[in-house]
Amino acid sequence: MKKTLLFAFTLLISLGLLAQEQKEVVTGAGYADDVYYSLENGTVATVQRDNWDIGFVVNYYSAGLSANTGSGVELYTWPDGDINDWADVDTVDMDWPPMYNSIVSFEEGAFNRNALDHPDYGWGIFSQSGSYPIIGDSLFVIKTISGAWKKLAIIEKIASTNIWEFKYANLDGTGEQTVTLEAGDYDDKYFVHYSIDSMKIQDREPAMVDWDLLFTRYYDYTIPYYVTGVLINDDHIMAQEVRESGMDQATQEGYVDTAFTDTISLIGSDWKYFDMDAMEYAFIDTVVYYLKKDGGDSNDSYYKIYFTGFSGGSFGGLGVYNFMQERLTFVSAEEHEFDTEKLLEVYPNPASEKLHVVFDLVGQSEIEIIDMTGRHVNKTYYDAAGFTNYSLDISSLNKGVYFVRVSAEGQSNILRFIKQ
């Protein structure tokens, strides 16, 4: 017998009094540019994507460190020693998994992919000493935008002063550079970037408060594939997807106010697909996205967007995104019960031996475990008949952060869990 789960939520109904507006964002031939977009003001900045290799999260207490994998940077952890073995780094018998930025949070960059949770941040260990540094303990091999291979170490991040120190050199040790980066000088940004090729700090972002969406190219390790899509500014934006068969995007007006998430790739790329018969991109006309913008001391604001077209930059086009946008107003907020058909929960989290995956789907379901490099480490098929509490044996997994993905009925959802 199917068990129905009922949840209380607040359903906000749009009056639809504010007109839907056609919007356009252009990322250039070959998707060469990043476009920072404001829901209120449109395009804020269009910046060249391939002018940086490493991105440092500016927040004083962050250890987030990204690599420009969307523009060809490759990052690997050197597996044969720690930071004390700097002189020994080589690429002999190189067969290491590449490291990618998280599609969940900007705080989890490629350099953080080996993190074991506090105090281990993947590239270094937090210290309780007076200046609260994170002391680097790892060595990396990086291929830069230009294709040059370098060895790289993050020496430390001093939280109290927001200063990073790192070094890099050619694989044979020549050309060694040690860089001190004062991230506090860029405290209105999300990231400050650095180009190894030009040996320069790149101040390329608008102020964090000025943009809401980033139109960019990135690696989606759940597919796995490089994609062009939209990331949200999780500093002040949350998003929700509504995908329904037969939907009229223009008139679809309801969403669950408790179902917003700050997963940066919630909009992502799967509102479009490449039509092999027509040899062009097609958009999916049965999905809309709701955005909730933190208003601070004032009221939050809500928006609806849905895509109406995409011109691929790899096929002679200019990487043009076309979408409709509407700022929402509301007549009321009422409590309702919601019979969810897409429930996905995992517990316990963290887990050590067994992970329970809870979902409410009908039909053959695919349950996958994906590690932080995007490698599929486990795949199970289950013929679901409704409410399911499926137990996965994870005792053989190494400690660390993983994702569980459940797919069925043409839908998929993904959550993160920690293996202790």
ZAKEMAR-512903 format. One record per residue (C-alpha): x, y, z; residue number from 0; chain. Coordinates in steps of 0.25 Angstrom, whole numbers. Last residue first. Layout:
BEGIN
+-------+-------+-------+-----+-------+
:    xx :    yy :    zz :   n : chain :
+-------+-------+-------+-----+-------+
:     X :     Y :     Z : NUM :     A :
...
+-------+-------+-------+-----+-------+
This chain:
BEGIN
+-------+-------+-------+-----+-------+
:    xx :    yy :    zz :   n : chain :
+-------+-------+-------+-----+-------+
:   129 :    36 :    34 : 419 :     A :
:   123 :    37 :    20 : 418 :     A :
:   117 :    51 :    19 : 417 :     A :
:   104 :    53 :    11 : 416 :     A :
:   100 :    62 :    -1 : 415 :     A :
:    87 :    62 :    -8 : 414 :     A :
:    83 :    60 :   -23 : 413 :     A :
:    69 :    60 :   -30 : 412 :     A :
:    65 :    54 :   -43 : 411 :     A :
:    53 :    54 :   -52 : 410 :     A :
:    49 :    46 :   -64 : 409 :     A :
:    40 :    37 :   -56 : 408 :     A :
:    52 :    33 :   -48 : 407 :     A :
:    66 :    38 :   -43 : 406 :     A :
:    72 :    38 :   -29 : 405 :     A :
:    85 :    44 :   -27 : 404 :     A :
:    94 :    42 :   -15 : 403 :     A :
:   106 :    52 :   -13 : 402 :     A :
:   118 :    49 :    -6 : 401 :     A :
:   127 :    56 :     5 : 400 :     A :
:   138 :    48 :    12 : 399 :     A :
:   143 :    36 :    18 : 398 :     A :
:   146 :    24 :     9 : 397 :     A :
:   134 :    16 :     4 : 396 :     A :
:   134 :     1 :     8 : 395 :     A :
:   123 :     3 :    19 : 394 :     A :
:   113 :    10 :    10 : 393 :     A :
:   103 :    -1 :    10 : 392 :     A :
:    90 :     6 :     4 : 391 :     A :
:    76 :     5 :    10 : 390 :     A :
:    64 :     9 :     3 : 389 :     A :
:    52 :    15 :    10 : 388 :     A :
:    42 :    15 :    -2 : 387 :     A :
:    28 :    22 :    -3 : 386 :     A :
:    23 :    18 :   -17 : 385 :     A :
:    24 :     5 :   -24 : 384 :     A :
:    39 :     6 :   -27 : 383 :     A :
:    46 :    -4 :   -36 : 382 :     A :
:    61 :    -2 :   -31 : 381 :     A :
:    74 :     0 :   -39 : 380 :     A :
:    87 :     2 :   -32 : 379 :     A :
:    99 :    10 :   -36 : 378 :     A :
:   112 :    12 :   -27 : 377 :     A :
:   125 :    19 :   -28 : 376 :     A :
:   121 :    29 :   -39 : 375 :     A :
:   133 :    38 :   -40 : 374 :     A :
:   130 :    53 :   -40 : 373 :     A :
:   142 :    57 :   -33 : 372 :     A :
:   134 :    59 :   -20 : 371 :     A :
:   129 :    45 :   -20 : 370 :     A :
:   116 :    40 :   -27 : 369 :     A :
:   106 :    30 :   -21 : 368 :     A :
:    95 :    26 :   -30 : 367 :     A :
:    81 :    21 :   -28 : 366 :     A :
:    73 :    19 :   -41 : 365 :     A :
:    58 :    17 :   -40 : 364 :     A :
:    50 :     8 :   -48 : 363 :     A :
:    35 :    12 :   -46 : 362 :     A :
:    27 :    20 :   -36 : 361 :     A :
:    34 :    30 :   -27 : 360 :     A :
:    33 :    35 :   -13 : 359 :     A :
:    47 :    36 :    -7 : 358 :     A :
:    55 :    32 :     5 : 357 :     A :
:    70 :    28 :     4 : 356 :     A :
:    75 :    22 :    17 : 355 :     A :
:    91 :    21 :    18 : 354 :     A :
:    97 :     9 :    25 : 353 :     A :
:   111 :     8 :    31 : 352 :     A :
:   117 :    21 :    34 : 351 :     A :
:   107 :    32 :    33 : 350 :     A :
:   108 :    47 :    34 : 349 :     A :
:    96 :    49 :    31 : 348 :     A :
:    87 :    38 :    36 : 347 :     A :
:    79 :    39 :    28 : 346 :     A :
:    76 :    43 :    13 : 345 :     A :
:    64 :    51 :     8 : 344 :     A :
:    57 :    52 :    -5 : 343 :     A :
:    42 :    55 :    -7 : 342 :     A :
:    38 :    56 :   -21 : 341 :     A :
:    23 :    53 :   -21 : 340 :     A :
:    20 :    62 :   -10 : 339 :     A :
:     5 :    62 :    -4 : 338 :     A :
:     5 :    76 :     1 : 337 :     A :
:    -4 :    81 :    12 : 336 :     A :
:    -7 :    96 :    12 : 335 :     A :
:    -5 :   108 :    20 : 334 :     A :
:    -8 :   121 :    13 : 333 :     A :
:    -1 :   134 :     9 : 332 :     A :
:    -8 :   144 :     2 : 331 :     A :
:   -10 :   153 :   -10 : 330 :     A :
:     4 :   153 :   -15 : 329 :     A :
:    13 :   161 :   -24 : 328 :     A :
:    24 :   155 :   -33 : 327 :     A :
:    35 :   161 :   -41 : 326 :     A :
:    34 :   155 :   -55 : 325 :     A :
:    45 :   150 :   -64 : 324 :     A :
:    44 :   143 :   -78 : 323 :     A :
:    57 :   137 :   -84 : 322 :     A :
:    66 :   137 :   -95 : 321 :     A :
:    81 :   133 :   -93 : 320 :     A :
:    90 :   136 :  -105 : 319 :     A :
:   104 :   129 :  -106 : 318 :     A :
:   108 :   137 :  -119 : 317 :     A :
:   105 :   126 :  -129 : 316 :     A :
:   115 :   120 :  -139 : 315 :     A :
:   112 :   106 :  -133 : 314 :     A :
:   120 :   106 :  -120 : 313 :     A :
:   113 :   119 :  -115 : 312 :     A :
:   100 :   112 :  -115 : 311 :     A :
:    87 :   120 :  -117 : 310 :     A :
:    77 :   118 :  -105 : 309 :     A :
:    62 :   120 :  -105 : 308 :     A :
:    50 :   123 :   -97 : 307 :     A :
:    55 :   121 :   -83 : 306 :     A :
:    47 :   123 :   -70 : 305 :     A :
:    48 :   133 :   -59 : 304 :     A :
:    39 :   136 :   -47 : 303 :     A :
:    43 :   146 :   -37 : 302 :     A :
:    41 :   148 :   -22 : 301 :     A :
:    46 :   160 :   -13 : 300 :     A :
:    49 :   158 :     2 : 299 :     A :
:    43 :   169 :    11 : 298 :     A :
:    53 :   179 :    17 : 297 :     A :
:    63 :   177 :    28 : 296 :     A :
:    71 :   168 :    19 : 295 :     A :
:    63 :   167 :     6 : 294 :     A :
:    68 :   153 :     3 : 293 :     A :
:    64 :   150 :   -12 : 292 :     A :
:    55 :   138 :   -14 : 291 :     A :
:    56 :   132 :   -28 : 290 :     A :
:    45 :   124 :   -35 : 289 :     A :
:    49 :   115 :   -47 : 288 :     A :
:    40 :   110 :   -58 : 287 :     A :
:    39 :    97 :   -65 : 286 :     A :
:    30 :    91 :   -76 : 285 :     A :
:    35 :    98 :   -88 : 284 :     A :
:    49 :    91 :   -89 : 283 :     A :
:    58 :    99 :   -98 : 282 :     A :
:    64 :    94 :  -111 : 281 :     A :
:    79 :    95 :  -115 : 280 :     A :
:    82 :    93 :  -130 : 279 :     A :
:    86 :    81 :  -139 : 278 :     A :
:    71 :    80 :  -144 : 277 :     A :
:    72 :    65 :  -143 : 276 :     A :
:    82 :    65 :  -131 : 275 :     A :
:    74 :    74 :  -123 : 274 :     A :
:    83 :    79 :  -112 : 273 :     A :
:    76 :    80 :   -98 : 272 :     A :
:    71 :    92 :   -90 : 271 :     A :
:    65 :    94 :   -76 : 270 :     A :
:    76 :    85 :   -71 : 269 :     A :
:    87 :    95 :   -70 : 268 :     A :
:    87 :   100 :   -56 : 267 :     A :
:    75 :   106 :   -49 : 266 :     A :
:    78 :    99 :   -36 : 265 :     A :
:    93 :   100 :   -39 : 264 :     A :
:    96 :   109 :   -27 : 263 :     A :
:    89 :   101 :   -17 : 262 :     A :
:    83 :   112 :    -8 : 261 :     A :
:    70 :   104 :    -7 : 260 :     A :
:    55 :   109 :    -7 : 259 :     A :
:    45 :    98 :    -3 : 258 :     A :
:    39 :   105 :     9 : 257 :     A :
:    32 :   115 :     1 : 256 :     A :
:    25 :   105 :    -8 : 255 :     A :
:    22 :   110 :   -22 : 254 :     A :
:    10 :   115 :   -29 : 253 :     A :
:     8 :   123 :   -42 : 252 :     A :
:     9 :   116 :   -55 : 251 :     A :
:     2 :   125 :   -65 : 250 :     A :
:    13 :   128 :   -74 : 249 :     A :
:    20 :   115 :   -73 : 248 :     A :
:     7 :   107 :   -77 : 247 :     A :
:    11 :    93 :   -71 : 246 :     A :
:     7 :    81 :   -79 : 245 :     A :
:    16 :    72 :   -71 : 244 :     A :
:    21 :    79 :   -59 : 243 :     A :
:    35 :    85 :   -54 : 242 :     A :
:    35 :    95 :   -43 : 241 :     A :
:    49 :    99 :   -39 : 240 :     A :
:    53 :   107 :   -27 : 239 :     A :
:    63 :   117 :   -24 : 238 :     A :
:    70 :   124 :   -13 : 237 :     A :
:    78 :   137 :   -14 : 236 :     A :
:    86 :   146 :    -4 : 235 :     A :
:   100 :   140 :    -2 : 234 :     A :
:    96 :   128 :   -11 : 233 :     A :
:    98 :   136 :   -24 : 232 :     A :
:    91 :   127 :   -33 : 231 :     A :
:    98 :   119 :   -44 : 230 :     A :
:    93 :   119 :   -59 : 229 :     A :
:    97 :   109 :   -70 : 228 :     A :
:   107 :   105 :   -80 : 227 :     A :
:   111 :    90 :   -78 : 226 :     A :
:   124 :    82 :   -77 : 225 :     A :
:   120 :    68 :   -75 : 224 :     A :
:   117 :    57 :   -64 : 223 :     A :
:   105 :    56 :   -63 : 222 :     A :
:   106 :    58 :   -48 : 221 :     A :
:   120 :    64 :   -50 : 220 :     A :
:   115 :    77 :   -55 : 219 :     A :
:   127 :    84 :   -60 : 218 :     A :
:   125 :    99 :   -62 : 217 :     A :
:   122 :   110 :   -73 : 216 :     A :
:   115 :   123 :   -69 : 215 :     A :
:   103 :   132 :   -67 : 214 :     A :
:   104 :   137 :   -52 : 213 :     A :
:    91 :   141 :   -45 : 212 :     A :
:    89 :   151 :   -34 : 211 :     A :
:    98 :   162 :   -36 : 210 :     A :
:   101 :   176 :   -29 : 209 :     A :
:   102 :   171 :   -15 : 208 :     A :
:   115 :   163 :   -18 : 207 :     A :
:   122 :   175 :   -24 : 206 :     A :
:   125 :   173 :   -39 : 205 :     A :
:   135 :   163 :   -42 : 204 :     A :
:   148 :   163 :   -49 : 203 :     A :
:   159 :   168 :   -40 : 202 :     A :
:   170 :   159 :   -46 : 201 :     A :
:   183 :   157 :   -37 : 200 :     A :
:   194 :   156 :   -47 : 199 :     A :
:   205 :   145 :   -50 : 198 :     A :
:   201 :   146 :   -65 : 197 :     A :
:   201 :   131 :   -66 : 196 :     A :
:   198 :   128 :   -52 : 195 :     A :
:   185 :   137 :   -52 : 194 :     A :
:   179 :   140 :   -39 : 193 :     A :
:   164 :   143 :   -35 : 192 :     A :
:   157 :   150 :   -24 : 191 :     A :
:   144 :   144 :   -21 : 190 :     A :
:   131 :   148 :   -15 : 189 :     A :
:   134 :   163 :   -15 : 188 :     A :
:   132 :   174 :    -6 : 187 :     A :
:   144 :   170 :     3 : 186 :     A :
:   154 :   172 :    -9 : 185 :     A :
:   165 :   178 :    -1 : 184 :     A :
:   162 :   168 :    10 : 183 :     A :
:   168 :   157 :     0 : 182 :     A :
:   182 :   161 :     3 : 181 :     A :
:   189 :   151 :    -6 : 180 :     A :
:   204 :   148 :    -3 : 179 :     A :
:   210 :   141 :   -15 : 178 :     A :
:   222 :   132 :   -15 : 177 :     A :
:   228 :   129 :   -29 : 176 :     A :
:   237 :   118 :   -34 : 175 :     A :
:   242 :   119 :   -48 : 174 :     A :
:   249 :   106 :   -48 : 173 :     A :
:   245 :    94 :   -39 : 172 :     A :
:   245 :    83 :   -50 : 171 :     A :
:   230 :    84 :   -50 : 170 :     A :
:   230 :    98 :   -52 : 169 :     A :
:   227 :   106 :   -40 : 168 :     A :
:   216 :   110 :   -30 : 167 :     A :
:   214 :   117 :   -17 : 166 :     A :
:   203 :   121 :    -8 : 165 :     A :
:   200 :   131 :     3 : 164 :     A :
:   186 :   136 :     7 : 163 :     A :
:   183 :   148 :    15 : 162 :     A :
:   169 :   150 :    22 : 161 :     A :
:   176 :   157 :    34 : 160 :     A :
:   169 :   149 :    45 : 159 :     A :
:   167 :   137 :    36 : 158 :     A :
:   181 :   135 :    32 : 157 :     A :
:   181 :   126 :    20 : 156 :     A :
:   194 :   117 :    18 : 155 :     A :
:   204 :   111 :     9 : 154 :     A :
:   195 :   107 :    -3 : 153 :     A :
:   204 :    98 :   -11 : 152 :     A :
:   205 :    97 :   -26 : 151 :     A :
:   213 :    90 :   -37 : 150 :     A :
:   212 :    95 :   -51 : 149 :     A :
:   208 :    90 :   -64 : 148 :     A :
:   206 :   100 :   -75 : 147 :     A :
:   194 :    99 :   -84 : 146 :     A :
:   191 :   114 :   -86 : 145 :     A :
:   179 :   113 :   -76 : 144 :     A :
:   188 :   106 :   -66 : 143 :     A :
:   190 :    91 :   -64 : 142 :     A :
:   191 :    89 :   -49 : 141 :     A :
:   198 :    79 :   -40 : 140 :     A :
:   195 :    80 :   -25 : 139 :     A :
:   202 :    78 :   -12 : 138 :     A :
:   195 :    77 :     1 : 137 :     A :
:   197 :    81 :    16 : 136 :     A :
:   194 :    96 :    16 : 135 :     A :
:   192 :   102 :    29 : 134 :     A :
:   179 :   109 :    32 : 133 :     A :
:   182 :   120 :    41 : 132 :     A :
:   175 :   125 :    54 : 131 :     A :
:   184 :   137 :    57 : 130 :     A :
:   185 :   132 :    71 : 129 :     A :
:   187 :   117 :    69 : 128 :     A :
:   175 :   108 :    68 : 127 :     A :
:   180 :   103 :    54 : 126 :     A :
:   171 :    99 :    43 : 125 :     A :
:   177 :    88 :    33 : 124 :     A :
:   180 :    90 :    19 : 123 :     A :
:   177 :    87 :     4 : 122 :     A :
:   164 :    79 :     7 : 121 :     A :
:   158 :    87 :    17 : 120 :     A :
:   161 :    78 :    29 : 119 :     A :
:   157 :    85 :    43 : 118 :     A :
:   145 :    84 :    40 : 117 :     A :
:   140 :    74 :    29 : 116 :     A :
:   148 :    63 :    22 : 115 :     A :
:   152 :    72 :    11 : 114 :     A :
:   158 :    65 :    -2 : 113 :     A :
:   150 :    73 :   -11 : 112 :     A :
:   154 :    87 :    -5 : 111 :     A :
:   164 :    90 :   -16 : 110 :     A :
:   153 :    89 :   -26 : 109 :     A :
:   144 :    99 :   -19 : 108 :     A :
:   134 :    97 :    -8 : 107 :     A :
:   130 :   110 :    -3 : 106 :     A :
:   124 :   113 :   -16 : 105 :     A :
:   113 :   103 :   -12 : 104 :     A :
:   105 :    92 :   -19 : 103 :     A :
:   112 :    90 :   -32 : 102 :     A :
:   125 :    88 :   -25 : 101 :     A :
:   138 :    91 :   -33 : 100 :     A :
:   145 :    80 :   -40 :  99 :     A :
:   157 :    71 :   -37 :  98 :     A :
:   163 :    62 :   -47 :  97 :     A :
:   165 :    47 :   -43 :  96 :     A :
:   180 :    43 :   -44 :  95 :     A :
:   187 :    35 :   -54 :  94 :     A :
:   200 :    41 :   -55 :  93 :     A :
:   211 :    30 :   -56 :  92 :     A :
:   222 :    41 :   -55 :  91 :     A :
:   215 :    54 :   -52 :  90 :     A :
:   226 :    60 :   -43 :  89 :     A :
:   227 :    66 :   -29 :  88 :     A :
:   239 :    63 :   -21 :  87 :     A :
:   244 :    77 :   -17 :  86 :     A :
:   231 :    80 :   -11 :  85 :     A :
:   231 :    68 :    -2 :  84 :     A :
:   228 :    76 :    11 :  83 :     A :
:   215 :    79 :     5 :  82 :     A :
:   210 :    65 :     6 :  81 :     A :
:   214 :    52 :    -2 :  80 :     A :
:   211 :    43 :   -13 :  79 :     A :
:   197 :    46 :   -17 :  78 :     A :
:   199 :    60 :   -24 :  77 :     A :
:   185 :    65 :   -24 :  76 :     A :
:   180 :    69 :   -38 :  75 :     A :
:   175 :    82 :   -44 :  74 :     A :
:   172 :    84 :   -59 :  73 :     A :
:   169 :    98 :   -64 :  72 :     A :
:   161 :    97 :   -77 :  71 :     A :
:   152 :   109 :   -77 :  70 :     A :
:   141 :   103 :   -68 :  69 :     A :
:   152 :    97 :   -59 :  68 :     A :
:   155 :   111 :   -54 :  67 :     A :
:   160 :   106 :   -41 :  66 :     A :
:   153 :   109 :   -27 :  65 :     A :
:   158 :   111 :   -13 :  64 :     A :
:   148 :   113 :    -1 :  63 :     A :
:   155 :   113 :    12 :  62 :     A :
:   145 :   124 :    17 :  61 :     A :
:   146 :   132 :    30 :  60 :     A :
:   150 :   145 :    25 :  59 :     A :
:   141 :   144 :    13 :  58 :     A :
:   148 :   147 :     0 :  57 :     A :
:   147 :   133 :    -7 :  56 :     A :
:   160 :   131 :   -14 :  55 :     A :
:   159 :   127 :   -29 :  54 :     A :
:   170 :   121 :   -37 :  53 :     A :
:   173 :   120 :   -52 :  52 :     A :
:   169 :   134 :   -57 :  51 :     A :
:   168 :   141 :   -70 :  50 :     A :
:   159 :   131 :   -77 :  49 :     A :
:   145 :   136 :   -74 :  48 :     A :
:   146 :   150 :   -80 :  47 :     A :
:   136 :   159 :   -73 :  46 :     A :
:   122 :   164 :   -76 :  45 :     A :
:   117 :   172 :   -64 :  44 :     A :
:   104 :   177 :   -58 :  43 :     A :
:    94 :   171 :   -68 :  42 :     A :
:    80 :   174 :   -64 :  41 :     A :
:    76 :   184 :   -53 :  40 :     A :
:    66 :   178 :   -44 :  39 :     A :
:    69 :   163 :   -46 :  38 :     A :
:    84 :   166 :   -46 :  37 :     A :
:    93 :   158 :   -56 :  36 :     A :
:   108 :   155 :   -56 :  35 :     A :
:   112 :   150 :   -69 :  34 :     A :
:   124 :   141 :   -71 :  33 :     A :
:   130 :   142 :   -85 :  32 :     A :
:   136 :   132 :   -95 :  31 :     A :
:   123 :   124 :   -98 :  30 :     A :
:   130 :   120 :  -111 :  29 :     A :
:   125 :   133 :  -117 :  28 :     A :
:   119 :   142 :  -106 :  27 :     A :
:   112 :   141 :   -93 :  26 :     A :
:   100 :   149 :   -97 :  25 :     A :
:    88 :   151 :   -87 :  24 :     A :
:    74 :   154 :   -92 :  23 :     A :
:    61 :   157 :   -85 :  22 :     A :
:    47 :   157 :   -89 :  21 :     A :
:    38 :   164 :   -78 :  20 :     A :
:    26 :   158 :   -71 :  19 :     A :
:    18 :   169 :   -66 :  18 :     A :
:    15 :   172 :   -52 :  17 :     A :
:     1 :   169 :   -48 :  16 :     A :
:     3 :   154 :   -48 :  15 :     A :
:    -5 :   153 :   -35 :  14 :     A :
:     5 :   142 :   -30 :  13 :     A :
:     0 :   132 :   -20 :  12 :     A :
:     9 :   128 :    -9 :  11 :     A :
:     8 :   114 :    -3 :  10 :     A :
:    13 :   113 :    11 :   9 :     A :
:    16 :    98 :    15 :   8 :     A :
:    11 :    87 :    24 :   7 :     A :
:    15 :    73 :    19 :   6 :     A :
:     8 :    61 :    16 :   5 :     A :
:    14 :    48 :    13 :   4 :     A :
:     6 :    37 :     5 :   3 :     A :
:     9 :    23 :     8 :   2 :     A :
:     6 :    14 :    -4 :   1 :     A :
:     0 :     0 :     0 :   0 :     A :
+-------+-------+-------+-----+-------+
